[in-house]
Protein backbone atom coordinates (compact mmCIF):
# COMPACT_ATOMS: atom_id res chain seq x y z
CA UNK A 1 0.00 0.00 0.00
CA UNK A 2 1.50 3.32 -1.13
CA UNK A 3 2.10 6.20 1.22
CA UNK A 4 -0.35 9.13 0.98
CA UNK A 5 2.70 11.41 0.68
CA UNK A 6 3.55 10.06 -2.84
CA UNK A 7 0.02 9.34 -4.08
CA UNK A 8 -0.07 12.32 -6.53
CA UNK A 9 3.42 11.89 -7.97
CA UNK A 10 2.53 10.11 -11.28
CA UNK A 11 -0.05 12.78 -12.12
CA UNK A 12 2.49 15.58 -11.36
CA UNK A 13 5.15 13.99 -13.58
CA UNK A 14 2.65 13.68 -16.44
CA UNK A 15 1.78 17.37 -16.20
CA UNK A 16 5.48 18.38 -16.27
CA UNK A 17 6.08 16.26 -19.35
CA UNK A 18 3.12 17.83 -21.19
CA UNK A 19 4.32 21.35 -20.27
CA UNK A 20 7.85 20.71 -21.58
CA UNK A 21 6.46 19.31 -24.83
CA UNK A 22 4.33 22.42 -25.34
CA UNK A 23 7.31 24.75 -24.77
CA UNK A 24 9.40 22.76 -27.24
CA UNK A 25 6.70 23.06 -29.93
CA UNK A 26 6.51 26.83 -29.41
CA UNK A 27 10.29 27.22 -29.74
CA UNK A 28 10.26 25.22 -32.97
CA UNK A 29 7.54 27.43 -34.48
CA UNK A 30 8.98 30.87 -33.51
CA UNK A 31 11.57 32.10 -36.11
CA UNK A 32 14.99 32.93 -34.74
CA UNK A 33 18.31 34.27 -36.03
CA UNK A 34 21.10 31.77 -36.35
CA UNK A 35 23.84 32.20 -33.77
CA UNK A 36 26.95 33.62 -35.42
CA UNK A 37 29.92 31.32 -35.51
CA UNK A 38 32.51 32.18 -32.91
CA UNK A 39 35.49 33.83 -34.56
CA UNK A 40 38.94 32.70 -33.60
CA UNK A 41 41.34 35.53 -32.71
CA UNK A 42 43.72 36.44 -35.50
CA UNK A 43 47.26 35.25 -34.95
CA UNK A 44 48.48 38.55 -36.42
CA UNK A 45 47.92 40.28 -33.09
CA UNK A 46 50.79 38.30 -31.61
CA UNK A 47 53.31 39.77 -34.07
CA UNK A 48 54.15 43.45 -33.97
CA UNK A 49 55.58 43.56 -37.49
CA UNK A 50 53.34 40.91 -39.08
CA UNK A 51 53.27 37.15 -39.24
CA UNK A 52 56.54 35.20 -39.18
CA UNK A 53 56.36 34.46 -42.90
CA UNK A 54 56.31 38.19 -43.62
CA UNK A 55 59.72 38.61 -41.99
CA UNK A 56 61.17 36.71 -44.94
CA UNK A 57 61.61 38.20 -48.39
CA UNK A 58 61.29 35.71 -51.25
CA UNK A 59 64.01 36.81 -53.67
CA UNK A 60 62.99 34.15 -56.19
CA UNK A 61 59.61 35.80 -56.62
CA UNK A 62 60.66 39.44 -56.49
CA UNK A 63 63.75 41.43 -55.52
CA UNK A 64 63.20 44.64 -53.51
CA UNK A 65 65.64 46.87 -55.36
CA UNK A 66 67.68 49.32 -53.32
CA UNK A 67 66.67 52.95 -53.67
CA UNK A 68 68.68 56.01 -52.66
CA UNK A 69 66.06 58.21 -51.02
CA UNK A 70 68.17 61.33 -50.47
CA UNK A 71 70.37 63.13 -47.99
CA UNK A 72 73.84 64.65 -48.11
CA UNK A 73 77.39 63.42 -47.54
CA UNK A 74 77.52 61.55 -44.25
CA UNK A 75 73.74 61.42 -43.90
CA UNK A 76 72.38 59.18 -46.65
CA UNK A 77 68.92 57.58 -46.62
CA UNK A 78 68.20 54.25 -48.33
CA UNK A 79 65.29 51.90 -48.87
CA UNK A 80 65.80 48.14 -49.30
CA UNK A 81 69.51 48.23 -48.51
CA UNK A 82 70.93 44.75 -48.00
CA UNK A 83 73.29 43.54 -45.28
CA UNK A 84 75.22 40.35 -45.95
CA UNK A 85 78.32 39.05 -44.20
CA UNK A 86 78.90 42.43 -42.55
CA UNK A 87 78.76 44.25 -45.91
CA UNK A 88 76.11 46.80 -46.82
CA UNK A 89 75.02 46.11 -50.39
CA UNK A 90 72.97 48.27 -52.74
CA UNK A 91 71.10 45.86 -55.03
CA UNK A 92 70.11 47.57 -58.28
CA UNK A 93 68.70 46.34 -61.58
CA UNK A 94 71.46 47.55 -63.90
CA UNK A 95 75.05 48.75 -63.88
CA UNK A 96 73.79 52.11 -65.13
CA UNK A 97 71.67 52.41 -61.98
CA UNK A 98 74.69 51.53 -59.86
CA UNK A 99 76.71 54.30 -61.51
CA UNK A 100 74.09 56.86 -60.43
CA UNK A 101 74.41 56.05 -56.73
CA UNK A 102 76.47 58.32 -54.44
CA UNK A 103 80.13 57.41 -54.19
CA UNK A 104 81.25 55.40 -51.13
CA UNK A 105 83.39 58.34 -49.97
CA UNK A 106 80.22 60.23 -49.01
CA UNK A 107 78.42 57.20 -47.56
CA UNK A 108 80.60 55.07 -45.31
CA UNK A 109 84.15 55.01 -43.97
CA UNK A 110 86.66 52.56 -42.53
CA UNK A 111 89.72 52.89 -40.29
CA UNK A 112 93.06 51.60 -41.55
CA UNK A 113 94.82 51.94 -38.22
CA UNK A 114 96.06 55.45 -38.97
CA UNK A 115 93.20 57.44 -40.46
CA UNK A 116 89.66 57.24 -41.74
CA UNK A 117 89.36 56.07 -45.36
CA UNK A 118 86.38 55.46 -47.68
CA UNK A 119 84.79 52.07 -47.11
CA UNK A 120 86.12 49.27 -49.29
CA UNK A 121 84.11 46.40 -50.84
CA UNK A 122 84.18 44.49 -47.56
CA UNK A 123 81.96 47.19 -46.01
CA UNK A 124 80.12 48.74 -48.97
CA UNK A 125 79.29 47.18 -52.32
CA UNK A 126 76.80 47.28 -55.17
CA UNK A 127 75.20 44.30 -56.88
CA UNK A 128 73.62 44.82 -60.31
CA UNK A 129 71.16 42.43 -61.92
CA UNK A 130 68.76 39.80 -60.61
CA UNK A 131 71.04 36.85 -61.34
CA UNK A 132 73.95 38.34 -59.42
CA UNK A 133 71.74 39.36 -56.49
CA UNK A 134 70.30 35.85 -56.16
CA UNK A 135 73.76 34.33 -56.52
CA UNK A 136 75.03 36.51 -53.65
CA UNK A 137 72.06 36.40 -51.30
CA UNK A 138 70.33 33.13 -52.15
CA UNK A 139 66.60 32.68 -52.42
CA UNK A 140 65.51 34.46 -49.25
CA UNK A 141 66.41 37.41 -47.03
CA UNK A 142 65.19 38.63 -43.66
CA UNK A 143 63.40 41.95 -43.59
CA UNK A 144 64.43 44.52 -40.95
CA UNK A 145 61.22 46.55 -40.67
CA UNK A 146 60.69 50.24 -40.08
CA UNK A 147 63.25 53.03 -39.98
CA UNK A 148 66.78 52.29 -38.77
CA UNK A 149 69.38 54.83 -37.69
CA UNK A 150 72.87 53.46 -38.33
CA UNK A 151 75.59 55.47 -36.58
CA UNK A 152 79.02 54.46 -37.88
CA UNK A 153 80.91 56.38 -35.19
CA UNK A 154 83.62 54.59 -33.19
CA UNK A 155 83.50 54.51 -29.39
CA UNK A 156 86.06 55.89 -26.97
CA UNK A 157 88.73 58.43 -27.86
CA UNK A 158 88.53 57.83 -31.63
CA UNK A 159 84.90 58.87 -31.77
CA UNK A 160 82.59 61.49 -30.34
CA UNK A 161 79.53 59.30 -29.89
CA UNK A 162 80.16 58.94 -26.15
CA UNK A 163 79.81 62.72 -25.70
CA UNK A 164 76.12 63.47 -25.29
CA UNK A 165 76.13 66.88 -26.98
CA UNK A 166 77.87 65.43 -30.04
CA UNK A 167 75.43 62.52 -30.07
CA UNK A 168 72.50 64.95 -30.22
CA UNK A 169 74.02 67.69 -32.40
CA UNK A 170 76.02 65.61 -34.88
CA UNK A 171 74.16 62.29 -35.05
CA UNK A 172 70.59 62.06 -33.76
CA UNK A 173 69.05 65.38 -34.84
CA UNK A 174 70.69 65.37 -38.31
CA UNK A 175 69.62 61.74 -38.86
CA UNK A 176 66.04 62.67 -38.02
CA UNK A 177 66.13 65.63 -40.42
CA UNK A 178 67.61 63.52 -43.23
CA UNK A 179 64.90 60.87 -42.88
CA UNK A 180 62.14 63.49 -42.64
CA UNK A 181 63.49 65.21 -45.75
CA UNK A 182 63.61 61.97 -47.74
CA UNK A 183 60.16 60.83 -46.64
CA UNK A 184 58.59 64.21 -47.34
CA UNK A 185 60.04 64.16 -50.86
CA UNK A 186 58.45 60.73 -51.36
CA UNK A 187 55.10 61.85 -49.94
CA UNK A 188 55.48 59.65 -46.85
CA UNK A 189 54.66 60.67 -43.26
CA UNK A 190 57.45 61.25 -40.79
CA UNK A 191 58.02 58.42 -38.29
CA UNK A 192 60.20 57.66 -35.30
CA UNK A 193 62.92 55.04 -35.73
CA UNK A 194 62.26 51.45 -34.70
CA UNK A 195 65.93 50.50 -34.47
CA UNK A 196 69.31 52.11 -33.78
CA UNK A 197 72.51 50.39 -34.88
CA UNK A 198 75.98 51.11 -33.45
CA UNK A 199 77.99 48.65 -35.60
CA UNK A 200 81.39 49.80 -34.29
CA UNK A 201 80.55 50.07 -30.59
CA UNK A 202 80.79 46.98 -28.42
CA UNK A 203 80.13 46.37 -24.76
CA UNK A 204 83.30 48.21 -23.68
CA UNK A 205 83.94 50.80 -24.95
CA UNK A 206 80.35 51.39 -25.98
CA UNK A 207 78.10 54.12 -27.34
CA UNK A 208 77.10 55.08 -23.79
CA UNK A 209 78.52 58.22 -22.19
CA UNK A 210 79.83 58.20 -18.63
CA UNK A 211 76.85 60.19 -17.33
CA UNK A 212 74.28 57.87 -18.88
CA UNK A 213 72.66 60.64 -20.92
CA UNK A 214 72.75 58.79 -24.25
CA UNK A 215 70.95 55.73 -22.91
CA UNK A 216 68.49 57.87 -20.93
CA UNK A 217 67.66 59.91 -24.02
CA UNK A 218 67.21 56.90 -26.30
CA UNK A 219 65.15 54.88 -23.84
CA UNK A 220 62.94 57.85 -22.95
CA UNK A 221 62.39 59.24 -26.43
CA UNK A 222 61.97 55.79 -28.02
CA UNK A 223 60.72 53.49 -25.22
CA UNK A 224 60.16 50.46 -27.49
CA UNK A 225 63.20 50.88 -29.73
CA UNK A 226 65.61 48.05 -30.55
CA UNK A 227 69.26 48.99 -29.96
CA UNK A 228 71.97 46.87 -31.58
CA UNK A 229 75.75 47.18 -31.43
CA UNK A 230 78.87 45.48 -32.76
CA UNK A 231 78.02 42.23 -31.02
CA UNK A 232 74.73 41.77 -32.87
CA UNK A 233 76.26 43.19 -36.05
CA UNK A 234 78.87 40.43 -35.91
CA UNK A 235 76.16 37.87 -35.17
CA UNK A 236 74.35 38.91 -38.33
CA UNK A 237 77.60 38.85 -40.30
CA UNK A 238 78.31 35.27 -39.26
CA UNK A 239 74.82 34.08 -40.14
CA UNK A 240 74.35 32.45 -43.53
CA UNK A 241 71.52 34.78 -44.51
CA UNK A 242 71.07 38.28 -45.94
CA UNK A 243 69.06 41.07 -44.36
CA UNK A 244 67.24 43.94 -46.04
CA UNK A 245 66.53 47.25 -44.28
CA UNK A 246 63.11 48.67 -45.03
CA UNK A 247 64.63 52.14 -44.64
CA UNK A 248 67.93 53.18 -43.09
CA UNK A 249 69.89 56.39 -42.65
CA UNK A 250 73.67 55.92 -42.52
CA UNK A 251 75.46 58.56 -40.46
CA UNK A 252 79.23 58.63 -40.89
CA UNK A 253 81.50 61.39 -39.58
CA UNK A 254 84.32 60.91 -42.09
CA UNK A 255 81.88 60.73 -44.99
CA UNK A 256 80.28 63.98 -43.82
CA UNK A 257 83.67 65.70 -43.74
CA UNK A 258 84.17 64.82 -47.41
CA UNK A 259 81.65 67.54 -48.27
CA UNK A 260 82.44 71.06 -49.34
CA UNK A 261 80.63 74.26 -48.38
CA UNK A 262 80.05 75.04 -44.72
CA UNK A 263 81.41 71.65 -43.63
CA UNK A 264 84.78 72.48 -45.14
CA UNK A 265 84.68 76.04 -43.84
CA UNK A 266 83.72 75.36 -40.24
CA UNK A 267 85.13 71.87 -39.88
CA UNK A 268 81.84 70.55 -38.48
CA UNK A 269 80.24 67.42 -39.92
CA UNK A 270 76.68 68.75 -39.52
CA UNK A 271 77.27 72.22 -41.00
CA UNK A 272 75.36 71.38 -44.21
CA UNK A 273 72.47 69.61 -42.47
CA UNK A 274 70.15 72.66 -42.17
CA UNK A 275 70.26 72.94 -45.97
CA UNK A 276 68.25 69.71 -46.30
CA UNK A 277 64.60 70.59 -46.88
CA UNK A 278 62.38 69.08 -44.21
CA UNK A 279 58.90 69.81 -42.84
CA UNK A 280 59.01 72.66 -40.33
CA UNK A 281 57.56 70.45 -37.59
CA UNK A 282 59.60 67.31 -38.33
CA UNK A 283 61.08 67.31 -34.81
CA UNK A 284 57.71 67.45 -33.06
CA UNK A 285 57.25 63.66 -32.76
CA UNK A 286 60.62 63.46 -31.01
CA UNK A 287 60.07 66.30 -28.54
CA UNK A 288 56.48 65.18 -27.97
CA UNK A 289 57.71 61.70 -27.07
CA UNK A 290 59.96 63.22 -24.42
CA UNK A 291 57.17 65.42 -23.08
CA UNK A 292 54.85 62.44 -22.73
CA UNK A 293 57.45 60.74 -20.56
CA UNK A 294 57.35 63.60 -18.03
CA UNK A 295 53.70 64.58 -18.18
CA UNK A 296 52.49 67.96 -16.96
CA UNK A 297 55.07 67.98 -14.18
CA UNK A 298 55.45 71.76 -13.74
CA UNK A 299 52.08 73.04 -15.04
CA UNK A 300 53.68 75.32 -17.62
CA UNK A 301 51.84 77.09 -20.44
CA UNK A 302 48.43 77.51 -18.80
CA UNK A 303 47.82 81.10 -19.89
CA UNK A 304 47.90 80.78 -23.69
CA UNK A 305 50.88 83.14 -23.71
CA UNK A 306 54.32 82.53 -25.21
CA UNK A 307 56.55 80.74 -22.71
CA UNK A 308 59.98 82.34 -22.25
CA UNK A 309 62.65 80.39 -20.35
CA UNK A 310 65.96 81.85 -19.17
CA UNK A 311 68.55 79.23 -18.23
CA UNK A 312 70.23 80.80 -15.21
CA UNK A 313 73.53 79.09 -14.36
CA UNK A 314 74.94 79.28 -10.85
CA UNK A 315 78.44 77.97 -11.63
CA UNK A 316 81.07 78.86 -14.19
CA UNK A 317 80.77 79.50 -17.03
CA UNK A 318 77.95 81.83 -16.10
CA UNK A 319 76.45 85.23 -16.81
CA UNK A 320 77.77 87.74 -14.30
CA UNK A 321 75.42 88.34 -11.34
CA UNK A 322 74.91 91.98 -12.37
CA UNK A 323 74.03 91.10 -15.96
CA UNK A 324 71.81 88.22 -14.88
CA UNK A 325 69.93 90.39 -12.39
CA UNK A 326 69.31 93.06 -15.02
CA UNK A 327 68.18 90.44 -17.53
CA UNK A 328 65.75 88.82 -15.08
CA UNK A 329 64.32 92.24 -14.19
CA UNK A 330 63.77 93.04 -17.87
CA UNK A 331 62.12 89.68 -18.51
CA UNK A 332 59.78 90.14 -15.54
CA UNK A 333 58.53 93.33 -17.17
CA UNK A 334 57.30 91.22 -20.10
CA UNK A 335 54.91 89.14 -17.99
CA UNK A 336 51.91 90.84 -19.60
CA UNK A 337 52.98 89.39 -22.93
CA UNK A 338 54.68 86.17 -21.94
CA UNK A 339 54.86 83.51 -19.26
CA UNK A 340 58.41 83.98 -18.00
CA UNK A 341 60.41 81.30 -16.20
CA UNK A 342 63.86 81.75 -14.68
CA UNK A 343 65.22 78.21 -14.50
CA UNK A 344 68.03 77.36 -12.10
CA UNK A 345 68.93 74.82 -14.70
CA UNK A 346 71.77 73.09 -12.87
CA UNK A 347 69.52 72.33 -9.90
CA UNK A 348 66.74 70.76 -11.95
CA UNK A 349 66.21 67.07 -12.62
CA UNK A 350 66.16 65.71 -16.16
CA UNK A 351 62.39 65.28 -16.03
CA UNK A 352 61.90 68.85 -14.81
CA UNK A 353 64.04 70.21 -17.64
CA UNK A 354 62.04 68.30 -20.24
CA UNK A 355 58.71 69.30 -18.68
CA UNK A 356 59.69 72.99 -18.77
CA UNK A 357 61.42 73.24 -22.14
CA UNK A 358 58.90 71.09 -23.99
CA UNK A 359 56.45 73.95 -23.53
CA UNK A 360 58.85 76.81 -24.25
CA UNK A 361 58.59 79.14 -27.23
CA UNK A 362 61.74 81.11 -26.43
CA UNK A 363 64.87 79.81 -24.70
CA UNK A 364 67.68 82.10 -23.52
CA UNK A 365 71.00 80.75 -22.37
CA UNK A 366 74.75 81.13 -22.26
CA UNK A 367 76.87 79.26 -24.80
CA UNK A 368 77.30 76.14 -22.67
CA UNK A 369 76.08 72.55 -22.66
CA UNK A 370 72.74 73.65 -21.18
CA UNK A 371 71.82 74.85 -24.67
CA UNK A 372 71.11 71.20 -25.49
CA UNK A 373 67.80 71.69 -23.66
CA UNK A 374 66.44 73.21 -26.88
CA UNK A 375 66.04 69.62 -28.12
CA UNK A 376 62.93 69.31 -25.90
CA UNK A 377 61.27 72.35 -27.51
CA UNK A 378 58.67 72.04 -30.22
CA UNK A 379 59.48 73.69 -33.52
CA UNK A 380 56.42 75.92 -33.63
CA UNK A 381 56.48 78.72 -36.18
CA UNK A 382 58.45 81.62 -34.71
CA UNK A 383 59.94 79.68 -31.79
CA UNK A 384 63.48 80.83 -31.12
CA UNK A 385 66.70 80.34 -29.20
CA UNK A 386 68.73 83.30 -27.91
CA UNK A 387 72.36 82.36 -27.28
CA UNK A 388 74.61 84.60 -25.18
CA UNK A 389 78.33 85.08 -25.82
CA UNK A 390 81.02 87.16 -24.21
CA UNK A 391 82.60 90.05 -26.11
CA UNK A 392 84.22 88.55 -29.25
CA UNK A 393 83.17 85.05 -28.15
CA UNK A 394 81.81 82.72 -30.79
CA UNK A 395 80.88 79.07 -31.43
CA UNK A 396 78.36 77.67 -33.87
CA UNK A 397 77.69 74.27 -32.25
CA UNK A 398 74.26 75.14 -30.92
CA UNK A 399 73.39 77.49 -33.76
CA UNK A 400 73.67 74.50 -36.06
CA UNK A 401 71.47 72.44 -33.74
CA UNK A 402 68.86 75.21 -33.62
CA UNK A 403 68.82 75.50 -37.40
CA UNK A 404 68.70 71.71 -37.77
CA UNK A 405 65.66 71.49 -35.50
CA UNK A 406 63.96 74.43 -37.20
CA UNK A 407 64.32 77.17 -34.59
CA UNK A 408 65.23 80.78 -35.20
CA UNK A 409 68.66 81.42 -33.66
CA UNK A 410 69.77 84.80 -32.34
CA UNK A 411 73.30 85.38 -31.07
CA UNK A 412 73.98 88.20 -28.59
CA UNK A 413 77.70 88.88 -28.37
CA UNK A 414 78.37 91.15 -25.40
CA UNK A 415 76.27 94.20 -26.21
CA UNK A 416 75.41 93.53 -29.85
CA UNK A 417 73.28 91.14 -31.82
CA UNK A 418 75.15 89.36 -34.58
CA UNK A 419 73.43 89.79 -37.92
CA UNK A 420 73.36 86.81 -40.31
CA UNK A 421 76.16 88.42 -42.30
CA UNK A 422 78.28 89.08 -39.22
CA UNK A 423 77.65 85.51 -38.12
CA UNK A 424 78.63 83.99 -41.44
CA UNK A 425 81.76 86.15 -41.72
CA UNK A 426 82.93 85.57 -38.15
CA UNK A 427 86.53 84.30 -38.05
CA UNK A 428 86.76 80.58 -37.56
CA UNK A 429 88.33 79.41 -34.32
CA UNK A 430 86.79 82.06 -32.07
CA UNK A 431 85.04 80.26 -29.27
CA UNK A 432 83.31 81.41 -26.15
CA UNK A 433 82.84 81.65 -23.34
CA UNK A 434 86.42 80.44 -23.22
CA UNK A 435 88.41 83.52 -22.28
CA UNK A 436 86.37 84.42 -19.19
CA UNK A 437 84.28 82.14 -16.99
CA UNK A 438 81.99 84.99 -15.88
CA UNK A 439 80.41 86.74 -18.85
CA UNK A 440 78.90 90.23 -19.04
CA UNK A 441 76.00 90.67 -21.44
CA UNK A 442 73.85 93.67 -22.27
CA UNK A 443 70.42 92.90 -20.82
CA UNK A 444 68.85 95.57 -23.02
CA UNK A 445 70.09 93.87 -26.19
CA UNK A 446 68.68 90.55 -25.02
CA UNK A 447 65.29 92.02 -24.09
CA UNK A 448 65.11 93.82 -27.44
CA UNK A 449 65.64 90.49 -29.22
CA UNK A 450 63.02 88.75 -27.08
CA UNK A 451 60.45 91.48 -27.74
CA UNK A 452 61.01 91.10 -31.46
CA UNK A 453 60.46 87.36 -31.15
CA UNK A 454 57.26 87.92 -29.18
CA UNK A 455 56.03 90.31 -31.86
CA UNK A 456 56.44 87.50 -34.36
CA UNK A 457 54.57 85.08 -32.09
CA UNK A 458 51.51 87.33 -31.72
CA UNK A 459 48.39 85.29 -32.39
CA UNK A 460 50.33 82.10 -33.12
CA UNK A 461 50.81 80.59 -29.69
CA UNK A 462 47.11 79.95 -29.13
CA UNK A 463 47.01 77.96 -32.36
CA UNK A 464 50.11 75.93 -31.66
CA UNK A 465 49.54 72.48 -30.25
CA UNK A 466 51.15 73.13 -26.89
CA UNK A 467 51.03 70.19 -24.51
CA UNK A 468 49.09 70.70 -21.32
N, C-alpha and C positions, 0 to 999 in steps of 0.2 A: 504494500500500500504506500503510495507516494506521499511525501510530506506536503502539507498545504502551502508551505513557503515556496515550492517550485512548481505548483500546479499550473500557473499561467505562462510558463517559460516557452513551450512550443508555439503558442499563439504570438508571443512577443517577437520571437525569432522570425516567424513568417512575415510579420508586419515590417520588420527591418529589411528583409530581403526584397519585398515589394517596393519599398521606398528607394532603395539603392538602384533597382532596375529602372524606376521612373526617372531618376536623376541622370542615369547613363543615357537613356533615350533622348532626353532634352539636350544634353551636351552634344550628342551626335547630330541633332537637327540644327542647332544654332551654328551659323557660319563663323569661322574664326581665321585670323591671319596666321600663316605658318611662322613658326619661331625661326628667326634668322640663325644661320649656322654660326657657331662660335669661331671667331677669327683668331688664328694663332698669331702671336706677336712676331713682327718682322725681325729677322736676325740682324738686319742692317743697324738696328739701334745699338748693337753691341760693339760696333766698329766706328770710330770717330771719322776715319777717312775712307769709309766704304768697306765692302766685303773683302775678305782676304784675296780673292781672285783678282780684284781690281788693283791690288798693290803690284801686280805683275803686268809688264808691258809685253805683248806678243809681237816680237820684231818680225816674225814670219808673215804676219798678216799686214802690219803697217809699221813704218818707222816714224817716230815723232822727230822730225828734223829740227836741229838746233837753230834758234833764231836769236840774232843780236838785237835786243830791244832798245838799247840806247845807253847813254851815260857819257863819261869823259875818261881820260886817262886815269887809271887807278880806281875808278868807280864804274865798272861795266856791268850791265844787266843782261841776263840771258834767260831764254826759255828752252827747255828740253836739252840742257847741257849734260853730257854723260860723264860718269866717273868710273874708271876701270883700272884696276891695278895701281891706284894712287895717282893716275893721270887724268886730268880734265880733258875731255875730248868734245870738240864741236863736230857733230855729224851733219853733213850737208849733202845735197843731192848731186852737185857737180863741182869740179875743180874751179870753175868760174865763180861759183858762190863762195868757195873757200877763199879765193883771192880778194873778195870784197870785205872779209872780216877784218876787224882791227888787228894790228900787229901784236905779237906777244909782248913786246916791250912795254906797251901801254895797258896790258892785262894782268900779267903775273910775273913774279920775280923769284929768283933762287939765290942762295948764298954759297959762294965757292970757297969759303974759308977766309977770304980777305975782304970782299965787297959784294954788294948786291949786283946780280946780273939778270938779264931777261931769262925767263923760264925756258928750259930746253924741252925736247920731245918727251922726256920722262915725266914732265909735269904738265905740259900743255901740248896738245896735238889737234890736228883736224883729220877727219875721215870723210872722203868724198865717194858717194855712190852706194847703192843698196847692197851690192855684193860684198864690198869691202867692210861695210858696217856690220853685216851679219857674220862675216868671217872673223871680225875682231871681238864682237860682243856675244855671238851665239844667237840662239832663237828667242831668248827672253831677257828682260832687264827688270830691275825693281824700281818702282816709282818712288821718289822722295817728294811728298806732296807739299803744296803751299809755297810760301816765300821763304827762302833761306838767305841769311846774311853770312857770307864767308869772309872772315877777317884773316888775311895772310900776314899778320904781324908776328914777329918772334917775341918770345917772353924775355924777361930779365933785362940786362943792360943793353942788349942789341935791339930791343924794341921799345916802344912807348906805350904798349897796350896796358901795362900794369900801372900806368899813371891815369887816374880817373878823368882828369880834365882832357887829356889827349884821347882817351877812349870816347868821350862824348863829342868833343870838337872835331876830331880828325876821322873817326870811324863811324860811330852810331848815327849821329845826325846827318852826315853826308850820305851814308848808305840809304837812310830813309828818304832823303830828297831824291836820290838817283832812282830808286824804285818808284816813287810817286810820279816823277817826271816820265818815266818809261810807260807806266800804266795809264797815265792821263793821255799820252800820245796815242795809245792803243784803244782808248775809250773804256778802260777798265777802272773799277773803283779802287781806291787806296785801301790797303790792308796791312795789318800788323804781321810781323814775321812769325812763322811757326817753328823755326829752327835757327840756331846760331852755331856756326862751325868755327873752331879755332884750330886749324889743322897743324899748326906749328907749336902749339902750347900743350905741354903734357901736364902731369900731376905736379911736378916741381922741377923747374919753375913753371908757373901756370899763367893764365890770363887774369888771375885775381890780383888786386892791389892789396897792399899791406893793411889798409884800413877797412877793407871789405866793401868798398863803395861800388865796385863793378858788379859784384854778385848781388848786392842789395838792389841796385838799379834794375838789373836784368830780371830778377825774380819778382820785383814789385811791378814793374811796367808790363812784363809778359809772364803772368803767373803760371801759365800752362806750357811755356815754351820748352823745347828740347834743346839742350846744350851739349854739343859734342866737341871733343878735342883731338889731339894727336893719337891718343890711344884708340879711339873708335875709328879715326881715319885709317890707321894702320890695320885695324880689324877688317875694314871694308876692302882695303888694298889686298889683303891676303885671301879674301874670299874669291871663289871662282865664279863671280857673277858681276855684271855691270849694273850701275845705278843711273837713273836719269832724274835730274832736278826739274821739278815743274817750273820754278823760276828761282834764279839765284843772282845776287849781286856780289861781285868779287871786289873786295877792297884791298889794295896793295900799295903800301907806302912808296916803294921804289918805282912802281909803275906810274904813280901819280906825279912823282918828281921828274918823269920824262917829259912832262908837258911844258909848253912855253907860256907866255903871258904872265899873269900875276903869280903863278907858281914859281916861275923862274926868277921873277923880280923879288918876291918876298921870301922865297925859300920855304914856303909852307905848302904841304901837300893838298890842303883843302882850299887854297886861295881861289881856284876856278869854280868851286862848287856852287856858289850863289848864281853863277851864270846859267845853270841848268834850269829851264823852265819847269815849274811845278805849281800845283794849285796853292793858292795863298794859305789855305787852312790845312795843308797836308800834315802838319805836325799835331793837329788837334787830337787824333786818336791816341797818340803817344802821351801827351800831357793829360788827357782825360783819363787814361788808364791809371796814371799816377794819382790823380785827384780822387778817383774812386777808392783807391787803397787807403786814403786817409779819412775820407768822409768830410763832413762839415765840422771839422775839429775846432776852428777858431771863429766861426760865424762871421765870415768876411763877405762883403759885397751885398749887404742887405738893403742898401739905400738907393739902388739903381743909379749910383754915381760912379765915375771912373775911380778905380782903386790905385792909389799911388803908394809905393813901398820904397822907403829909404833904408838901405842896408848899413846900419851903423856899427862899425867895428870898434871894439874896445881894446885891441892889441895891435901892435905894429905888423904890417903897414896899416896906417889909419889916417883918416882926415883929422887935422888938428882940432882940439877941443873948441877953439874959438870959431873956426870955420864951420864945424859941425853944429854948434849951438845956433849960429846965424842961419844955417840952412834949415834946421828944424823949425826955427821961429818963422821963417818965410813960408815953409810948407804948411804950418798950422794956419796961416792966414788964407790958405786956399780951401779950407774945410767947407766953405759954402759951395764949392764946385767939385770937390773930390773927397773921397774917403781916404784919409792919410794915415799911414802906419809907419812908425819908426821901429824898425826891427833890430833888436840886439842879436844880430844874426848868429854870432858865435856861441850864444847861450841857448839857442833853440835846438830842439831835436830835429831829426830828419823829417819826421811826419809833420811837425809844425811848419817847417820851411815849405814843404810841398803844399800843405793846406793854405798857407798864406799866398805864396807866389802863383799858385794855380788860378787864383782869382784876380791877379794884378793886371792892370792895363799899362802901368808905367813902373819901371824899376830903376832906381838910382843907386849906384854903388861905385866904390873905388876899384881901380884896375887891380884886382886880386882874385883869388880862386872863388870867392863868394859869387862872382859874376856868373858862375855855372848855374845858379839858381834860376836864371832866365829859362832854362830848359823845362821848367814846370809851367811856364806861362802859356796861355793860348794865343795863337797868332791872329787875334782879331784885327780888323782893319784899323790902322792908326795906332795900335799898341807899340810901345817904344821902350828902348833901353838907353839910359843916360849914364855914360861911363866917365869917371873923374880921373884926371891925370894931374901930376905935378907940373910945374913950369918946365916946358921942353920935354916932358915925359911922353912916351909913346909905345904902344904895342897893339897889334891888330888881331891878337888871338880871339878875343871875345867879340870884336866887331865882325869877324868872319862867322862866328857862331850865330850872332844876331841876324846877320844877313842870310845865313843858311836856313834858319828857322822862320824867316819872313818878318822879322821885327825891324822897325826903323831904329837906327843907331845914331846917337848923338854923342860926340866926344867933347868934353869940357877940359881944356888944358890950362890949368891955372885960372886966369881970368878971361879967357877967350874961348869961344866955340869954334872948333875946327870945321871949316867948310869942306864939302866934298873934294874940292880942288886942293886945298891945303892938306887934307888927309892923304890924298893919292900921291902928292908930291913930297910927303914927309920923308926925310932921309931914313933909309933902312938902317937898322941897328939901334936906333933910339928906343929905349925901353923904360917903362916907369910903372909904378914908383920903385925905382932902383937906387937913385942917388940919395933920397931922404926917406926915412921910415915914417915920418909924420908930415903929411902933405897939406899945404894951404890951398884952398879953392875959393873962388869968388861965389858966394852964395847967391848974389844977384844974377850972375850969369846962368847959374843952374835953374833958379826960379823962372827966369825969362824963358828958358828952353822948355820947362815943364808947362808953363802957361800956353805956349805955342802948341804943345802936344794936346793939351786939354781942349784948345780951340778946335783942333782937328777931330777930336772925339765927340764934340757936341752932337747930341741926338743919335749917336751910334751905340753907346754902351747899353741902352735899354733894349736894343735889338740884338745885341750879341748874346749868344747862348752861354751865359755865365753860370757856372755850377752854383747851387745853393739858392 
